[in-house]
């Protein structure tokens, strides 16, 4: 029969331990398709792509900080909402009922928050 020494058992045990550790680390590593490729960064859960709507401005409610288009769509605005084509910012929109506007907005829950409002030039 073959004699097995303590050194041989220790060497085999070390080899098994290293192999098991390497396999478990490999199994937990994220897959990458190319060497040196990084996993894409996770996007924030609330981040939305900006959307836009175009239509005739029906009304502006300064109390509720909302504006409504002729098709019934309602948008909220904030002090950070940029306005082009109207003097006095959002307050200047109140006198522009009937004008064509383009509203860039983000959806947060059920709310549509205007980020930019562009008033089209008046047709002559």
Secondary structure, DSSP 8 states (H G I E B T S, - for coil): -----HHHHHHHHHHHHHHHHHHHHHHHS---SSTT--------TT----EEEEEEEEEEETTTTEEEETTS-EEE--TT-EEESSTTTHHHHTT-TT-EEEEEEEEETTEEEEEEEEE-----
